[in-house]
Structure formats: C-alpha cells, structure tokens
Amino acid sequence: MSDSHQPAASHWNRRDFLQHSGVGFGAVALQWMLHQENARASVGTPAAHHHPARAKHVIWLFMEGGPSHLDLLDPKPLLSRLAGQPLPPSFKEPITAMGEKGAPLLEAPRQWKRHGQSGLWASEWIPEIATCMDDIAVIRSCWTNGINHAGGVCQMNTCINVAGRPSLGAWVDYGLGSINENLPSFVVMCDTKGRPVNGPRNWGSGFIPASHQGVRIHGTAAEPIAHLNPPAEFSPARQRDKLSLLQKFNREHARRHQDQSELEARIRSYELAFRMQAWAPEAVDLRGETEETKALYGMDHRDTETFGRNCLLARRLVERGVRFIQLYCGTGSKWDSHTGIEANHSRLCRSMDKPVAGLLRDLKRRGLLEETLVIWGGEFGRTPMSEKGDGRDHNPTGFSIWMAGGSVQGGQTIGATDELGLYATSDRMHVHDIHASILWLLGLDNMVLTFDHKGRPERPTINEGAFNPKLIRGA
Amino acid sequence: MVAAAVAAIAPAAGSDGWWAFRPRSSVTPPALENDHSQTRARNGIDQFVFHRLAQQNLSPAPSADKPTRLRRLYYDLIGLPPTPGEMDAFLQDEAPDAWERQIDVLLEDPRYGEHWATLWLDLVRYSESDGWNQDAYRPHIWRYRDYVVKAFNEDKPYTDFVREQLAGDEMPGGHPDHLEAAGFLRLGIFEYNQRDARGHWNDIMNEMTDTVGDVFLGLSMACARCHDHKFDDISQRDYFRLRAFFEPIIWRDDLKAATLAEKAAYADQLAVWNEATEEIRGEIDALVKPYHDRKWKTTVEKFPLDIQACFLKPEHERNSWEHQMAYLVSRQFLEEGGGPLKNISQEDQVQHEALKKKLAAFDHLKPKALPPVMTVKTFAGPSTPTTIPGDKGKTAVSPGFLTALSPHAEPATDATQLRTTLAAWITDPDNPLTTRVIVNRIWQRHFGRGLVSTPNNFGHKGSRPSHPELLDWLTERFIEDGWRFKQLHRLILTSATWQQASDHPESSNYKKHDPENTLLWSAPVRRLRAESIRDSMLHLSGELQSKLGGPSVDAEVPRRSLYVKRFRNDNETFLHAFDMTSGLKSMAQRNSTTTPTQSLTMFNSRYTLERAEVWADRLCAQHAATPSLLHQAMRSAWGRPPSPAELDDALQFVGQDPQTSRQRVADFCHVLLNSNEFLYVP
C-alpha cells in the first residue's frame, strides 16, 4: 500500500487538466501548487494506527430505507411454508414501526442459488453481485436498536439511535488523519436529489471538531463541492488579483502577531481550498475513463447509470487518497417497502446490482480491493410478517449486511437468524460490533481511540462492541 | 421547606475532599511586591494574576492600545465592531473614567443580551426543531430565546434565572415569562412518529437529567446513568435522584404566554363568539367526528398494547407515566401526515368548506388568539416513582441532591414544588459547585478559556482551576453583588489582566514555560464566533436590522444570526461552517476550527460576495475620493486606520476613481471580509 496518489488510467495528467479545465480557478491553483509542491505539510491529525491496518479505505454502500435480507441474502424455506399464517407463538412478537398487529407471514417468492466456489446463497434479485460471492462475507446476524428510519440511520452512522455523536467517518478521519492534500478525507454521495433521513447530520462530527465531518460531493454537478467555484462572472485574473492582495494583508498581519499559529493555519486553509478547487473537478471528471469501464459499472444503461456513476467516482476517490466514502443508494428511504415490496425491491436491486458488482470487479483488477473495505447494507432489514398485504415492516432485530475487500475473508457467512429471519440468533453483531470491526480493519482499536469531551473519554462505539475475528479468519 | 434543603449543604464527612465540592475559601487578594505590577493592577483580579506571574518570574503584557481594546470590548460585549464614529468618540475621550463609561454604555445596549444569550443557548442545546428525522420546526420556542436575551439585558439575578427555567411553571401568578422560561424543559429532541413510546420517553427523561447536570452542576452525570461514576463521587442512585425531580413532568402545548388580565379578556370575548357560533360549530363537529374517530382508532392501534391501555384510561385515573404515554399518542394523532381529514370524501369536503365559510362570518367577534408557549407542568395525579434500571425490586428512588454535597438532606417531596426545591439547592450561596460553575462560564467567555478549562466538568476528569483563589474570590463577589452578571463583567473588563495586549515581547520565551498561556501573561487572539462573522458583514454593509426579538427568520433576512431559524439536522449552513453548535448536546465551549470549507465559503459564496457589493455601494455613496473611501473601509473592518503602505496597496488595487471602478471597490471590500484582521480579535 502506498500513500501517494495512484494516477488514474487516464491520458490526462493533472497539469494538463488544470491548464485546460474550464473551471475558474484552475490557473490560480496551479500557481499555488507549483510553489507549494516542495513545501507540503501533513494535513489534519497525524496517522496513528493502534495495530497494523488491513484496510486503508472504506466504501460504504448504504441502502437507505432497509433492504429485505429475506429476499436477498438470507433464504428462509420455513417462511414459504408458513406464508399466510400468523407468526407462530414460539416467536416473541416485536414492536414494529408501523404497528400492524397479527399480520400474516409474507412469502419471499425468490429463486435462490449457491454461487462461486464457496457456494454462498444469493437470490435472483442480485445476479451480478452473486458472481462476486467468493469475495464477500455475509453477516446474517446484525441487529440494531432503532426501529424507525431516523433512529436506524443515525445508529448505523453514529452507533446510537439518538442524535449528537460523531459519525464513523468523522471518527476515522480524527483517528487516522488524511492521506491526501487535495480532497476531503470523508466524502458522501447521494443517488437522488432527495436527502437522506436525518440529513447532513448523518455525516456530522458531533462533539469532535467540524473539520472531521463528511463533505457532500455532487458527482454530476458543475460544482461538485459547495462553493468550490466563484460565480461565473469572476474571471481567473480577477480572483488572482484579489487573492494576492488578501495574502499580502494576511502576511503583514501575521508578521505583526507572531507566535499566533492559528493565523498561519488560516492562510494555509486558503491554499488548501484552492487545491481542492483544482482537484475536486478532476476527481469527478470521467472523461479519462474507458467505455469498457463505464459499462462495467452499468453507466451505459438508464437503470444503473446514476448509482454506477457514484460507484465509479468512489473508485476514483479511493485512488486519490480519500479515506472514507459513503454512497447512499435509494436516498430518502427508497428501500422502505411497507407495501409492494416486489416492485420496489426489484427496481432498486436492478439500480444497484450491476454498479456494485462492477465496483468490486474494478477494484479487484486494479489491486485496490485488498486495501479497500466495501460494506453493503441498510439501517435494518425487514420483517417476515407482511404489512398492508404485500409489504414488509422494519426489522431491527435481525438482518444482513456484507463486507468485501480490506482483507475480509470472502465466501463465508457469519451468524444466523432464526428460522423466519426475525431475530438474530447466533454470532449476533450489534452495530457496535460492526463499527468496532470496521475500525479494527482500519488499524484502530475501538476502545483505544478516544476523544476528550467535557472531561469524559468518548469512544466511537460508546464503550461497547468488539471486532469479530471471523471476518478475517474465516468461519 | 426550601430552607431545610439549603441548610443541608455540607460535604460528606470522609469524602475525598475534591476541590470543587469543598466550601469556598475566604480569600483576600494578595499584596503585590513589585512596583511595576502594583502600578498596573486595577483590581483584585490583577492582584491574583500578577502575583502568580511574579512567582514564575513572568510579567504581564503591556496594555493593548486604545483602538485594539475598543474593538475587543465591542466584540466581547455586543458581538459587533465599533463604527468609525464610535471609535472617534472613544479615542478623543481623555477622561479618566472613559473606559468604565464605555463598558457601561455597552452593557446597557440591548445588543449585549443578543450576544451573551448565545452562551446560554449553546449550554442548553437550544434549537428550533425536533431533531430525529422529520426535524419539525417548533414555531413557538423562540419565546424561550427571547426570555434568555431579556434576562441578560435586565441583569436578572442568576438565582431567578435558574429557578424560572427549572420551575417557572411552579411559580405563583402564571407570569408569561415564567412559562416561557420553563421551555428549558422542552428543548430536547423529540419525534412524534415513534412507536416505542416507553423507550422514547425514557430517553427524553435521561437526556433532560444529563443536561441539567451539564448546565447547572458542571458535572457529566451521564456516566452515572449506567453505573456509579468511575471518577467522581456520583452514584447511580444520585443520577436517578436527580431524574426523580423531573419524573412527573408533563408537556403542555395549550398554555398561553399571557397575563391573567389578557386571559380573562380573551375568555370573555370567546364566550360571545362561542354563543354566536354554537350551531355552526355543532354542525362542523358532527361532520368531522367520524373522520376524527377513525384517525384516533388507527393512531392508537399502532402502539403496543400497554401503551394503548394508557391512552384509553380516563385522565383522572392515570398516573404521570401513563399520562406521558397518552400525550405521545396524541402527538401522533395531531402530526402524522395529512391529519385526520386527509381522506375526507368530496361531498363532505364541500360541506366542510361551506361551514367554515359560515363560521368565518363571525370572525369579527372572535378574540385574537393568545400566543401559545411550549412549556411544562407537573402532573396533577399520582407521580410514577423513579426506579433504577435493572433493580428487580423496583425500589422507588426519591428526588434528592448529590450525596457528596448534601449527604443528609431529604428534600420535601411536595409534588407542586419539586423543581423549585432543586433550583433553591442549585442557587444556595453555600453550594460550592454550582456557584463556581457559573462564574467560571462568564470568565471563560471573556478570556476564551475558563479558570477551569473544562467548564462542563468540574469533576476528577476535568481540569483543576488555574487560579483557585481567584475563582473563589470572584464567586464570593458575584454572590455579594446579588448574583448579577453585569457587575461581574465590569470587574473583569476593568482589570488590567483583560486589557493586556495579545502580543508579549517575551512570548516565544514564555511559551516554553506556559504554552497555553494558562497564567494569563497576555490576552488571547480569538477568531470571531460564527454569529459575529455574519452579523459583522451585515453591519459593515449597512443592512443589519436592529429589531429585537420575535419569531425567527430565514438566513436571507438581514437580522442578527441569533434570529436565524435553527434546524438540528442541517449542519451545512454558513454559521455551521464556522462552528455554530447543532443544538444536540450541551456545549460549554465551541470548537474553533480552520477549514478549507470556511475559506471556500468566504471567498466564493454568493452570500459573502453580495455583502461586499452592498458595502461597496454604501461606501461609494458616502465618499467621492478613493483614499477616504478605502481608509474608512479598512478602519471599519479592522478597527484601526491603515498604514500608509496598506493604503497604497489598496489604492493600487482599486484605482483612483471609485465611481468608475465600483467593481474593484466591491472586490476590495470582499478581500477585507476575508482578511484575518477582520476575522480575528487580538
């Protein structure tokens, strides 16, 4: 693993890009870089691994709204046999979000197959991901506390269902620091114009400084990061003039107030901002990608184009040293299928199956999968009981996610739910354990990483949770 | 009864004698031996600080020059810079009491309350939305914010301030201010759409307890929720004793911020309207009843059976917990998408509209609605006892004070005065903890860090005070002066310590001994708070409206940032880029970050560019000649006249004729808004 930026398979080098790019500030940024190239300092907190890292990057594919584990990764023959009947009395009746009482069990009318050498199960709704099962560890025994979307999404991001704590990406940035100077270290992308449940709070930094919070990138917008460019009427020459006067004033001011490191830091933050101006557009510019690559991600098809683009952007960001990338799929609770799960899930699965498989294949063939942990999952799963006849309610007590790459042992399932997929039964992994495991793979110990808040040592997993060693050893 | 609790404060015999739990020591400021510091010292603060410095062979920085002090004072007290006219007036005032008078002028300025309220609003995690997912806006909670602003401006004694927030609803007379103040107990996050009502309410009560610990006690109580505190003398029982004070609280949305006379007048007029409209209202009620009944049925059925039972019980048979559960069910009815008439038939809809029209014909008789207030009351029926989770015997835990401070006090349990009792204990002059905590907060806001640098944690994991005797002396003064903040401000602001320059000729040397400047050998350089950055831009551009209080506004409205609507889930605003708090947790000290996002926002956002343009227009209208225009601009932004070299640079950038190069003037103003000298106060 190298810490330097790996050039993309592109005929554009960065200097070309800056000189030719139409974005307003390219030239200014280039000037900065030519002057600064030899005088780089590290960005953010210095890297501090607690043990050797297995993974360097995380791409979290967040299926927002809660996909049905019963229809994708966790087949339950008993469910088909008991379909139409009430939940047997041997199962404890859970509190459900929508509160429908005594609803009959709903069949998952899927075709299930075993895949790859490992023979992992996957349904016909994810035929492309199914071909990657040998790289995937399916965790079937996840559970969480939040029974509604706000609590569930909040918990999957911050480890607790109540707002106020830092998101995992912020913790990782705080713990490890950035490995690139030109882009934010924690990036979030959404696949619709809508906003995810809880909004930007999901990638907030809670009580740790705001410099660690996620930055939203809009892959298709002219301005991928908010305020990246000045309004169009500001020519590069005009910006340059302003900038030099500003830096002149600021240097004079700093000279008069020596020993004030914060003033120096702010001067540098302008330089960083300009580097970001130059590099963010380059990072999201797909002109250098081949048609074959784009097709691999499904960008040649309407159904898969949007999420495919975000997956491809995620790979490019990994190549450019972005540490933690979160992609929302079905942004705005679109996976939430209280009614009509067949139509809902078949459409959403189609939109993400090929892009996700494409991402895994592309990372693998570029040698990036080993250092990149890919996580797939929602904030909870869905109930075996029906809702409104043909939908399923939220199931926080047992659901599946999967992980691949980042040294995770693929081709295995970890844990299990009961015979109807309602409760996680063996090797249960709470969100605390999921986060602890992600941190562990990144070289961070969830009990050692602390932030002093109000005199109390705060930990990312709230003093609970443990790494599940099966992830790397194999079950 | 209150007196009994008061007398009971005495550290537990055999307690570890932790400094913050010990009674205040009675101290007099030490005499200064060194002639120079003797001459410099202005009051007791300086005697303590200079004495410590002398012990370490350090000496204080020289006094800051007048323009620097003035700008610092303005930002410290009102969060805005002085205008060039105000600078002139102060600089020309040679009277020996010019500084004291300037302080008084600003303390009497209503903008003082607007600025200092943010200290408290951060602490109480004030926001104006529910949080969770829907993040619904709370249209009436701004009354609590106005209460806080008013309290600062009127210099309300801290004793009253605490009591009104913790127990305003228990005070006699139903004064609107008191109900607004009790809005403190409504500030936590909430979601109507939460089927796990039991867990939801439990979270709300715990969070309320945590916040009270943070805000008033300066202790992280939260640790003791699950186990006896590992570091501090707080048992799990203590935690639940504190929670027990709040256990029978019920939320009220139907009370009005109105005087008794206003309520009586309203009732009289309403009776007139009621009589005139009785028939029509009867028809409307009959029309909507089936829809309401259906909605109630579907709403209630969504909850677990035990919660349904709470709702179905008549109110007079409920205990406080059952009533709280019923309240949560009713919020679901009121707020769930579309309301009960969402699926009204077309025929009924037509009829409904017609009836409403008929009713509207009597609007001239209808009294103007009284302003609603978000507040609390204590449940009138039996209180549900507080129990410790996991206690199989479910032993009731009575309300009680921290054992370490009041080992023998058993507060009276008169349910109508429960929280009043707690407030009295917090503001007991002998309470060694709560009194030091609030004085330290005021000091912190003036100096950027507290004498105890962990203002929300006076426990073992927090820092010890850098100047313990000074803290005790100030606290004693504060109590003697009637628990009023303004007198404390005066004491601090007239000290030579506060008036020091931020640059010390020996700073690189001193930093080796005291890198954090804990001993206060110079003033800190501080970045403007988020609100001050935005407010100052609007102030310079001349757009800032000076309206005090009222409902909050969108960010586009040029009012002080205090009045911009706050949503808990949105942290991507201009103010948040500069570390404004999110209202999710009690925040005693904001982070002060330096990020590329801030630079991009300041340099590229429309918002900042537009402020510069309006400011430029204003300058161009006032000044025919470029040099005077630029001089004025730099002086307004930086609080000092530019040097000849700086003025030259500016002239070169703008050109000679401002009217032909208006764009350059705007660009220049924009550069000033981005400059460190504007963003930092030395």
Interface residues (C-beta under 8 A of the other chain):
Chain A: I95 T96 A97 M98 G99 K101 I147 N148 H149 A150 G151 V153 V162 A163 G164 V197 N198 G199 P200 R201 G204 G206 F207 P209 A210 S211 Q213 V215 R216 I225 A226 H227 L228 N229 P230 P231 R238 D241 K242 L245 L246 K248 F249 N250 E252 H253 A254 R256 H257 Q258 D259 Q260 E262 L263 A265 R266 I267 S269 Y270 L272 A273 M276 Q277 K454 G455 R456 P457
Chain B: G131 W132 N133 Q134 D135 I189 E191 N193 Q194 R195 D196 D203 E207 D214 S220 A222 C223 E301 K302 F303 P304 T454 N456 N457 G459 K461 G462 S463 S502 D503 S507 S508 K511 V525 R527 R568 N569 D570 N571 E572 H576 A577 D579 S582 L584 K585 M587 A588 N591 S592 T593 T594 T595 P596 T597 Q598 S599 L600 T601 F603 N604 S605 R606 L609 E646 D649 A650 F653 D667 F668 H670 V671 N674 S675 N676 E677 L679 Y680 P682
